[in-house]
């Protein structure tokens, strides 16, 4: 079972924490990996591909944490 996070007396769903963690991981991937390999050259629609990678990272975080 996932537990809620308490911040200042406010309950925040664990999904929000996972979504923020996935976003931080995606930002790290964008600045470190995607910039070096010029990711946009290999895909037709780079924002759509990044959105798909975000969903995959989020699913992996939920599945393994």
PDB file with SEQRES, HELIX, SHEET and CRYST1 records, atoms N, CA, C and O in Angstrom:
SEQRES   1 A   65  UNK UNK UNK UNK UNK UNK UNK UNK UNK UNK UNK UNK UNK          
SEQRES   2 A   65  UNK UNK UNK UNK UNK UNK UNK UNK UNK UNK UNK UNK UNK          
SEQRES   3 A   65  UNK UNK UNK UNK UNK UNK UNK UNK UNK UNK UNK UNK UNK          
SEQRES   4 A   65  UNK UNK UNK UNK UNK UNK UNK UNK UNK UNK UNK UNK UNK          
SEQRES   5 A   65  UNK UNK UNK UNK UNK UNK UNK UNK UNK UNK UNK UNK UNK          
HELIX    1 AA1 UNK A   14  UNK A   29  1                                  16    
HELIX    2 AA2 UNK A   30  UNK A   34  3                                   5    
HELIX    3 AA3 UNK A   35  UNK A   37  1                                   3    
HELIX    4 AA4 UNK A   39  UNK A   41  5                                   3    
HELIX    5 AA5 UNK A   46  UNK A   64  1                                  19    
SHEET    1 AA1 2 UNK A   5  UNK A   7  0                                        
SHEET    2 AA1 2 UNK A  10  UNK A  12 -1                                        
CRYST1    1.000    1.000    1.000  90.00  90.00  90.00 P 1           1          
ATOM      1  N   UNK A   1       0.817  -1.180   0.000  1.00  0.00           N  
ATOM      2  CA  UNK A   1       0.000   0.000   0.000  1.00  0.00           C  
ATOM      3  C   UNK A   1       0.867   1.252   0.000  1.00  0.00           C  
ATOM      4  O   UNK A   1       1.878   1.320   0.700  1.00  0.00           O  
ATOM      5  N   UNK A   2       0.472   2.219  -0.775  1.00  0.00           N  
ATOM      6  CA  UNK A   2       1.172   3.494  -0.820  1.00  0.00           C  
ATOM      7  C   UNK A   2       0.608   4.394   0.267  1.00  0.00           C  
ATOM      8  O   UNK A   2      -0.597   4.396   0.519  1.00  0.00           O  
ATOM      9  N   UNK A   3       1.478   5.155   0.905  1.00  0.00           N  
ATOM     10  CA  UNK A   3       1.037   6.033   1.964  1.00  0.00           C  
ATOM     11  C   UNK A   3       1.084   7.480   1.491  1.00  0.00           C  
ATOM     12  O   UNK A   3       1.920   7.871   0.676  1.00  0.00           O  
ATOM     13  N   UNK A   4       0.152   8.259   2.037  1.00  0.00           N  
ATOM     14  CA  UNK A   4       0.120   9.669   1.701  1.00  0.00           C  
ATOM     15  C   UNK A   4       1.288  10.395   2.354  1.00  0.00           C  
ATOM     16  O   UNK A   4       1.845   9.940   3.354  1.00  0.00           O  
ATOM     17  N   UNK A   5       1.643  11.522   1.773  1.00  0.00           N  
ATOM     18  CA  UNK A   5       2.731  12.341   2.286  1.00  0.00           C  
ATOM     19  C   UNK A   5       2.112  13.532   3.007  1.00  0.00           C  
ATOM     20  O   UNK A   5       1.188  14.163   2.493  1.00  0.00           O  
ATOM     21  N   UNK A   6       2.619  13.838   4.195  1.00  0.00           N  
ATOM     22  CA  UNK A   6       2.134  14.975   4.972  1.00  0.00           C  
ATOM     23  C   UNK A   6       3.119  16.126   4.826  1.00  0.00           C  
ATOM     24  O   UNK A   6       4.276  16.012   5.230  1.00  0.00           O  
ATOM     25  N   UNK A   7       2.666  17.230   4.252  1.00  0.00           N  
ATOM     26  CA  UNK A   7       3.501  18.426   4.131  1.00  0.00           C  
ATOM     27  C   UNK A   7       2.713  19.596   4.706  1.00  0.00           C  
ATOM     28  O   UNK A   7       1.746  20.064   4.104  1.00  0.00           O  
ATOM     29  N   UNK A   8       3.130  20.053   5.854  1.00  0.00           N  
ATOM     30  CA  UNK A   8       2.469  21.186   6.481  1.00  0.00           C  
ATOM     31  C   UNK A   8       1.030  20.909   6.851  1.00  0.00           C  
ATOM     32  O   UNK A   8       0.202  21.819   6.823  1.00  0.00           O  
ATOM     33  N   UNK A   9       0.715  19.684   7.195  1.00  0.00           N  
ATOM     34  CA  UNK A   9      -0.646  19.323   7.554  1.00  0.00           C  
ATOM     35  C   UNK A   9      -1.545  19.028   6.368  1.00  0.00           C  
ATOM     36  O   UNK A   9      -2.741  18.790   6.536  1.00  0.00           O  
ATOM     37  N   UNK A  10      -0.982  19.044   5.180  1.00  0.00           N  
ATOM     38  CA  UNK A  10      -1.757  18.776   3.968  1.00  0.00           C  
ATOM     39  C   UNK A  10      -1.395  17.384   3.465  1.00  0.00           C  
ATOM     40  O   UNK A  10      -0.216  17.056   3.329  1.00  0.00           O  
ATOM     41  N   UNK A  11      -2.396  16.578   3.192  1.00  0.00           N  
ATOM     42  CA  UNK A  11      -2.148  15.244   2.648  1.00  0.00           C  
ATOM     43  C   UNK A  11      -1.936  15.339   1.140  1.00  0.00           C  
ATOM     44  O   UNK A  11      -2.747  15.917   0.417  1.00  0.00           O  
ATOM     45  N   UNK A  12      -0.848  14.768   0.691  1.00  0.00           N  
ATOM     46  CA  UNK A  12      -0.543  14.738  -0.737  1.00  0.00           C  
ATOM     47  C   UNK A  12      -0.431  13.276  -1.147  1.00  0.00           C  
ATOM     48  O   UNK A  12       0.236  12.481  -0.485  1.00  0.00           O  
ATOM     49  N   UNK A  13      -1.085  12.937  -2.233  1.00  0.00           N  
ATOM     50  CA  UNK A  13      -1.067  11.572  -2.726  1.00  0.00           C  
ATOM     51  C   UNK A  13       0.356  11.167  -3.122  1.00  0.00           C  
ATOM     52  O   UNK A  13       1.151  11.993  -3.570  1.00  0.00           O  
ATOM     53  N   UNK A  14       0.651   9.902  -2.951  1.00  0.00           N  
ATOM     54  CA  UNK A  14       1.979   9.422  -3.335  1.00  0.00           C  
ATOM     55  C   UNK A  14       2.181   9.504  -4.845  1.00  0.00           C  
ATOM     56  O   UNK A  14       3.317   9.580  -5.314  1.00  0.00           O  
ATOM     57  N   UNK A  15       1.087   9.489  -5.611  1.00  0.00           N  
ATOM     58  CA  UNK A  15       1.191   9.620  -7.062  1.00  0.00           C  
ATOM     59  C   UNK A  15       1.804  10.965  -7.450  1.00  0.00           C  
ATOM     60  O   UNK A  15       2.567  11.046  -8.413  1.00  0.00           O  
ATOM     61  N   UNK A  16       1.475  12.012  -6.706  1.00  0.00           N  
ATOM     62  CA  UNK A  16       2.046  13.329  -6.989  1.00  0.00           C  
ATOM     63  C   UNK A  16       3.558  13.305  -6.778  1.00  0.00           C  
ATOM     64  O   UNK A  16       4.308  13.885  -7.563  1.00  0.00           O  
ATOM     65  N   UNK A  17       3.994  12.645  -5.731  1.00  0.00           N  
ATOM     66  CA  UNK A  17       5.430  12.530  -5.479  1.00  0.00           C  
ATOM     67  C   UNK A  17       6.110  11.739  -6.595  1.00  0.00           C  
ATOM     68  O   UNK A  17       7.199  12.102  -7.040  1.00  0.00           O  
ATOM     69  N   UNK A  18       5.471  10.663  -7.045  1.00  0.00           N  
ATOM     70  CA  UNK A  18       6.035   9.885  -8.146  1.00  0.00           C  
ATOM     71  C   UNK A  18       6.074  10.712  -9.433  1.00  0.00           C  
ATOM     72  O   UNK A  18       7.039  10.632 -10.192  1.00  0.00           O  
ATOM     73  N   UNK A  19       5.040  11.495  -9.678  1.00  0.00           N  
ATOM     74  CA  UNK A  19       5.000  12.324 -10.884  1.00  0.00           C  
ATOM     75  C   UNK A  19       6.110  13.371 -10.856  1.00  0.00           C  
ATOM     76  O   UNK A  19       6.755  13.621 -11.875  1.00  0.00           O  
ATOM     77  N   UNK A  20       6.333  13.980  -9.702  1.00  0.00           N  
ATOM     78  CA  UNK A  20       7.416  14.957  -9.592  1.00  0.00           C  
ATOM     79  C   UNK A  20       8.783  14.294  -9.746  1.00  0.00           C  
ATOM     80  O   UNK A  20       9.675  14.853 -10.384  1.00  0.00           O  
ATOM     81  N   UNK A  21       8.950  13.107  -9.166  1.00  0.00           N  
ATOM     82  CA  UNK A  21      10.221  12.391  -9.303  1.00  0.00           C  
ATOM     83  C   UNK A  21      10.472  12.007 -10.761  1.00  0.00           C  
ATOM     84  O   UNK A  21      11.600  12.107 -11.244  1.00  0.00           O  
ATOM     85  N   UNK A  22       9.434  11.570 -11.458  1.00  0.00           N  
ATOM     86  CA  UNK A  22       9.588  11.220 -12.874  1.00  0.00           C  
ATOM     87  C   UNK A  22       9.932  12.447 -13.697  1.00  0.00           C  
ATOM     88  O   UNK A  22      10.711  12.359 -14.646  1.00  0.00           O  
ATOM     89  N   UNK A  23       9.358  13.598 -13.343  1.00  0.00           N  
ATOM     90  CA  UNK A  23       9.670  14.836 -14.053  1.00  0.00           C  
ATOM     91  C   UNK A  23      11.118  15.240 -13.846  1.00  0.00           C  
ATOM     92  O   UNK A  23      11.785  15.669 -14.788  1.00  0.00           O  
ATOM     93  N   UNK A  24      11.610  15.109 -12.625  1.00  0.00           N  
ATOM     94  CA  UNK A  24      13.016  15.437 -12.340  1.00  0.00           C  
ATOM     95  C   UNK A  24      13.947  14.497 -13.097  1.00  0.00           C  
ATOM     96  O   UNK A  24      14.962  14.933 -13.641  1.00  0.00           O  
ATOM     97  N   UNK A  25      13.607  13.208 -13.136  1.00  0.00           N  
ATOM     98  CA  UNK A  25      14.418  12.248 -13.884  1.00  0.00           C  
ATOM     99  C   UNK A  25      14.412  12.591 -15.368  1.00  0.00           C  
ATOM    100  O   UNK A  25      15.451  12.516 -16.025  1.00  0.00           O  
ATOM    101  N   UNK A  26      13.250  12.968 -15.904  1.00  0.00           N  
ATOM    102  CA  UNK A  26      13.163  13.328 -17.314  1.00  0.00           C  
ATOM    103  C   UNK A  26      13.972  14.590 -17.615  1.00  0.00           C  
ATOM    104  O   UNK A  26      14.611  14.678 -18.664  1.00  0.00           O  
ATOM    105  N   UNK A  27      13.951  15.563 -16.707  1.00  0.00           N  
ATOM    106  CA  UNK A  27      14.782  16.754 -16.905  1.00  0.00           C  
ATOM    107  C   UNK A  27      16.260  16.392 -16.918  1.00  0.00           C  
ATOM    108  O   UNK A  27      17.028  16.917 -17.724  1.00  0.00           O  
ATOM    109  N   UNK A  28      16.652  15.503 -16.032  1.00  0.00           N  
ATOM    110  CA  UNK A  28      18.042  15.043 -16.030  1.00  0.00           C  
ATOM    111  C   UNK A  28      18.405  14.331 -17.317  1.00  0.00           C  
ATOM    112  O   UNK A  28      19.485  14.549 -17.866  1.00  0.00           O  
ATOM    113  N   UNK A  29      17.520  13.489 -17.799  1.00  0.00           N  
ATOM    114  CA  UNK A  29      17.766  12.809 -19.078  1.00  0.00           C  
ATOM    115  C   UNK A  29      17.862  13.807 -20.218  1.00  0.00           C  
ATOM    116  O   UNK A  29      18.701  13.662 -21.108  1.00  0.00           O  
ATOM    117  N   UNK A  30      17.008  14.816 -20.194  1.00  0.00           N  
ATOM    118  CA  UNK A  30      17.001  15.801 -21.271  1.00  0.00           C  
ATOM    119  C   UNK A  30      18.316  16.561 -21.319  1.00  0.00           C  
ATOM    120  O   UNK A  30      18.870  16.757 -22.401  1.00  0.00           O  
ATOM    121  N   UNK A  31      18.828  16.994 -20.173  1.00  0.00           N  
ATOM    122  CA  UNK A  31      20.025  17.809 -20.147  1.00  0.00           C  
ATOM    123  C   UNK A  31      21.289  16.985 -20.343  1.00  0.00           C  
ATOM    124  O   UNK A  31      22.256  17.472 -20.929  1.00  0.00           O  
ATOM    125  N   UNK A  32      21.296  15.752 -19.864  1.00  0.00           N  
ATOM    126  CA  UNK A  32      22.523  14.966 -19.933  1.00  0.00           C  
ATOM    127  C   UNK A  32      22.566  14.099 -21.186  1.00  0.00           C  
ATOM    128  O   UNK A  32      23.539  14.149 -21.938  1.00  0.00           O  
ATOM    129  N   UNK A  33      21.537  13.319 -21.413  1.00  0.00           N  
ATOM    130  CA  UNK A  33      21.574  12.328 -22.498  1.00  0.00           C  
ATOM    131  C   UNK A  33      21.051  12.890 -23.814  1.00  0.00           C  
ATOM    132  O   UNK A  33      21.724  12.793 -24.841  1.00  0.00           O  
ATOM    133  N   UNK A  34      19.852  13.478 -23.793  1.00  0.00           N  
ATOM    134  CA  UNK A  34      19.224  13.905 -25.043  1.00  0.00           C  
ATOM    135  C   UNK A  34      20.023  14.999 -25.746  1.00  0.00           C  
ATOM    136  O   UNK A  34      20.048  15.050 -26.975  1.00  0.00           O  
ATOM    137  N   UNK A  35      20.671  15.866 -24.987  1.00  0.00           N  
ATOM    138  CA  UNK A  35      21.454  16.938 -25.600  1.00  0.00           C  
ATOM    139  C   UNK A  35      22.705  16.376 -26.292  1.00  0.00           C  
ATOM    140  O   UNK A  35      23.120  16.882 -27.334  1.00  0.00           O  
ATOM    141  N   UNK A  36      23.293  15.345 -25.717  1.00  0.00           N  
ATOM    142  CA  UNK A  36      24.518  14.784 -26.307  1.00  0.00           C  
ATOM    143  C   UNK A  36      24.256  13.993 -27.579  1.00  0.00           C  
ATOM    144  O   UNK A  36      25.039  14.063 -28.526  1.00  0.00           O  
ATOM    145  N   UNK A  37      23.166  13.243 -27.608  1.00  0.00           N  
ATOM    146  CA  UNK A  37      22.904  12.421 -28.788  1.00  0.00           C  
ATOM    147  C   UNK A  37      22.000  13.121 -29.792  1.00  0.00           C  
ATOM    148  O   UNK A  37      21.659  12.540 -30.822  1.00  0.00           O  
ATOM    149  N   UNK A  38      21.605  14.365 -29.510  1.00  0.00           N  
ATOM    150  CA  UNK A  38      20.686  15.120 -30.363  1.00  0.00           C  
ATOM    151  C   UNK A  38      19.442  14.291 -30.671  1.00  0.00           C  
ATOM    152  O   UNK A  38      19.186  13.878 -31.802  1.00  0.00           O  
ATOM    153  N   UNK A  39      18.693  14.075 -29.608  1.00  0.00           N  
ATOM    154  CA  UNK A  39      17.518  13.200 -29.612  1.00  0.00           C  
ATOM    155  C   UNK A  39      16.512  13.564 -30.702  1.00  0.00           C  
ATOM    156  O   UNK A  39      15.885  12.676 -31.278  1.00  0.00           O  
ATOM    157  N   UNK A  40      16.350  14.835 -30.988  1.00  0.00           N  
ATOM    158  CA  UNK A  40      15.340  15.263 -31.954  1.00  0.00           C  
ATOM    159  C   UNK A  40      15.670  14.827 -33.383  1.00  0.00           C  
ATOM    160  O   UNK A  40      14.787  14.825 -34.241  1.00  0.00           O  
ATOM    161  N   UNK A  41      16.908  14.465 -33.648  1.00  0.00           N  
ATOM    162  CA  UNK A  41      17.254  13.977 -34.988  1.00  0.00           C  
ATOM    163  C   UNK A  41      16.712  12.585 -35.242  1.00  0.00           C  
ATOM    164  O   UNK A  41      16.501  12.206 -36.394  1.00  0.00           O  
ATOM    165  N   UNK A  42      16.483  11.812 -34.181  1.00  0.00           N  
ATOM    166  CA  UNK A  42      16.113  10.409 -34.339  1.00  0.00           C  
ATOM    167  C   UNK A  42      14.619  10.138 -34.251  1.00  0.00           C  
ATOM    168  O   UNK A  42      14.176   9.027 -34.544  1.00  0.00           O  
ATOM    169  N   UNK A  43      13.841  11.130 -33.853  1.00  0.00           N  
ATOM    170  CA  UNK A  43      12.387  10.949 -33.756  1.00  0.00           C  
ATOM    171  C   UNK A  43      11.700  12.032 -34.572  1.00  0.00           C  
ATOM    172  O   UNK A  43      12.245  13.119 -34.765  1.00  0.00           O  
ATOM    173  N   UNK A  44      10.506  11.728 -35.046  1.00  0.00           N  
ATOM    174  CA  UNK A  44       9.767  12.688 -35.866  1.00  0.00           C  
ATOM    175  C   UNK A  44       9.167  13.808 -35.025  1.00  0.00           C  
ATOM    176  O   UNK A  44       9.134  14.959 -35.461  1.00  0.00           O  
ATOM    177  N   UNK A  45       8.692  13.483 -33.820  1.00  0.00           N  
ATOM    178  CA  UNK A  45       8.057  14.467 -32.953  1.00  0.00           C  
ATOM    179  C   UNK A  45       8.683  14.339 -31.566  1.00  0.00           C  
ATOM    180  O   UNK A  45       8.257  13.512 -30.760  1.00  0.00           O  
ATOM    181  N   UNK A  46       9.684  15.153 -31.296  1.00  0.00           N  
ATOM    182  CA  UNK A  46      10.451  15.044 -30.052  1.00  0.00           C  
ATOM    183  C   UNK A  46       9.600  15.273 -28.793  1.00  0.00           C  
ATOM    184  O   UNK A  46       9.765  14.520 -27.833  1.00  0.00           O  
ATOM    185  N   UNK A  47       8.699  16.270 -28.741  1.00  0.00           N  
ATOM    186  CA  UNK A  47       7.887  16.427 -27.529  1.00  0.00           C  
ATOM    187  C   UNK A  47       6.991  15.225 -27.245  1.00  0.00           C  
ATOM    188  O   UNK A  47       6.790  14.857 -26.088  1.00  0.00           O  
ATOM    189  N   UNK A  48       6.461  14.623 -28.283  1.00  0.00           N  
ATOM    190  CA  UNK A  48       5.627  13.439 -28.097  1.00  0.00           C  
ATOM    191  C   UNK A  48       6.460  12.260 -27.597  1.00  0.00           C  
ATOM    192  O   UNK A  48       6.005  11.492 -26.749  1.00  0.00           O  
ATOM    193  N   UNK A  49       7.661  12.119 -28.113  1.00  0.00           N  
ATOM    194  CA  UNK A  49       8.552  11.049 -27.656  1.00  0.00           C  
ATOM    195  C   UNK A  49       8.955  11.265 -26.205  1.00  0.00           C  
ATOM    196  O   UNK A  49       9.037  10.305 -25.438  1.00  0.00           O  
ATOM    197  N   UNK A  50       9.208  12.518 -25.814  1.00  0.00           N  
ATOM    198  CA  UNK A  50       9.545  12.805 -24.424  1.00  0.00           C  
ATOM    199  C   UNK A  50       8.363  12.548 -23.501  1.00  0.00           C  
ATOM    200  O   UNK A  50       8.546  12.079 -22.377  1.00  0.00           O  
ATOM    201  N   UNK A  51       7.168  12.845 -23.955  1.00  0.00           N  
ATOM    202  CA  UNK A  51       5.973  12.560 -23.152  1.00  0.00           C  
ATOM    203  C   UNK A  51       5.811  11.054 -22.950  1.00  0.00           C  
ATOM    204  O   UNK A  51       5.443  10.603 -21.865  1.00  0.00           O  
ATOM    205  N   UNK A  52       6.087  10.288 -23.992  1.00  0.00           N  
ATOM    206  CA  UNK A  52       6.039   8.834 -23.869  1.00  0.00           C  
ATOM    207  C   UNK A  52       7.082   8.301 -22.910  1.00  0.00           C  
ATOM    208  O   UNK A  52       6.815   7.376 -22.144  1.00  0.00           O  
ATOM    209  N   UNK A  53       8.275   8.885 -22.950  1.00  0.00           N  
ATOM    210  CA  UNK A  53       9.322   8.479 -22.008  1.00  0.00           C  
ATOM    211  C   UNK A  53       8.956   8.861 -20.578  1.00  0.00           C  
ATOM    212  O   UNK A  53       9.274   8.131 -19.640  1.00  0.00           O  
ATOM    213  N   UNK A  54       8.286  10.009 -20.406  1.00  0.00           N  
ATOM    214  CA  UNK A  54       7.828  10.416 -19.079  1.00  0.00           C  
ATOM    215  C   UNK A  54       6.843   9.392 -18.518  1.00  0.00           C  
ATOM    216  O   UNK A  54       6.936   9.010 -17.352  1.00  0.00           O  
ATOM    217  N   UNK A  55       5.917   8.955 -19.339  1.00  0.00           N  
ATOM    218  CA  UNK A  55       4.934   7.961 -18.893  1.00  0.00           C  
ATOM    219  C   UNK A  55       5.634   6.651 -18.541  1.00  0.00           C  
ATOM    220  O   UNK A  55       5.271   5.999 -17.562  1.00  0.00           O  
ATOM    221  N   UNK A  56       6.626   6.264 -19.324  1.00  0.00           N  
ATOM    222  CA  UNK A  56       7.368   5.032 -19.028  1.00  0.00           C  
ATOM    223  C   UNK A  56       8.147   5.143 -17.726  1.00  0.00           C  
ATOM    224  O   UNK A  56       8.152   4.205 -16.929  1.00  0.00           O  
ATOM    225  N   UNK A  57       8.809   6.279 -17.497  1.00  0.00           N  
ATOM    226  CA  UNK A  57       9.559   6.482 -16.251  1.00  0.00           C  
ATOM    227  C   UNK A  57       8.599   6.493 -15.066  1.00  0.00           C  
ATOM    228  O   UNK A  57       8.899   5.905 -14.027  1.00  0.00           O  
ATOM    229  N   UNK A  58       7.453   7.149 -15.203  1.00  0.00           N  
ATOM    230  CA  UNK A  58       6.453   7.183 -14.136  1.00  0.00           C  
ATOM    231  C   UNK A  58       5.942   5.783 -13.827  1.00  0.00           C  
ATOM    232  O   UNK A  58       5.797   5.424 -12.658  1.00  0.00           O  
ATOM    233  N   UNK A  59       5.671   4.998 -14.844  1.00  0.00           N  
ATOM    234  CA  UNK A  59       5.206   3.625 -14.624  1.00  0.00           C  
ATOM    235  C   UNK A  59       6.264   2.778 -13.935  1.00  0.00           C  
ATOM    236  O   UNK A  59       5.946   1.964 -13.068  1.00  0.00           O  
ATOM    237  N   UNK A  60       7.527   2.968 -14.319  1.00  0.00           N  
ATOM    238  CA  UNK A  60       8.609   2.225 -13.648  1.00  0.00           C  
ATOM    239  C   UNK A  60       8.745   2.627 -12.191  1.00  0.00           C  
ATOM    240  O   UNK A  60       8.979   1.772 -11.337  1.00  0.00           O  
ATOM    241  N   UNK A  61       8.606   3.899 -11.891  1.00  0.00           N  
ATOM    242  CA  UNK A  61       8.671   4.333 -10.493  1.00  0.00           C  
ATOM    243  C   UNK A  61       7.540   3.744  -9.668  1.00  0.00           C  
ATOM    244  O   UNK A  61       7.750   3.304  -8.538  1.00  0.00           O  
ATOM    245  N   UNK A  62       6.348   3.738 -10.231  1.00  0.00           N  
ATOM    246  CA  UNK A  62       5.200   3.178  -9.497  1.00  0.00           C  
ATOM    247  C   UNK A  62       5.350   1.687  -9.321  1.00  0.00           C  
ATOM    248  O   UNK A  62       4.987   1.153  -8.272  1.00  0.00           O  
ATOM    249  N   UNK A  63       5.874   1.001 -10.316  1.00  0.00           N  
ATOM    250  CA  UNK A  63       5.975  -0.453 -10.245  1.00  0.00           C  
ATOM    251  C   UNK A  63       7.061  -0.914  -9.277  1.00  0.00           C  
ATOM    252  O   UNK A  63       6.887  -1.920  -8.589  1.00  0.00           O  
ATOM    253  N   UNK A  64       8.181  -0.187  -9.217  1.00  0.00           N  
ATOM    254  CA  UNK A  64       9.313  -0.674  -8.446  1.00  0.00           C  
ATOM    255  C   UNK A  64       9.535   0.012  -7.107  1.00  0.00           C  
ATOM    256  O   UNK A  64      10.388  -0.422  -6.333  1.00  0.00           O  
ATOM    257  N   UNK A  65       8.791   1.067  -6.817  1.00  0.00           N  
ATOM    258  CA  UNK A  65       8.962   1.723  -5.506  1.00  0.00           C  
ATOM    259  C   UNK A  65       7.725   1.487  -4.676  1.00  0.00           C  
ATOM    260  O   UNK A  65       7.649   1.948  -3.537  1.00  0.00           O  
TER     261      UNK A  65                                                      
END                                                                             
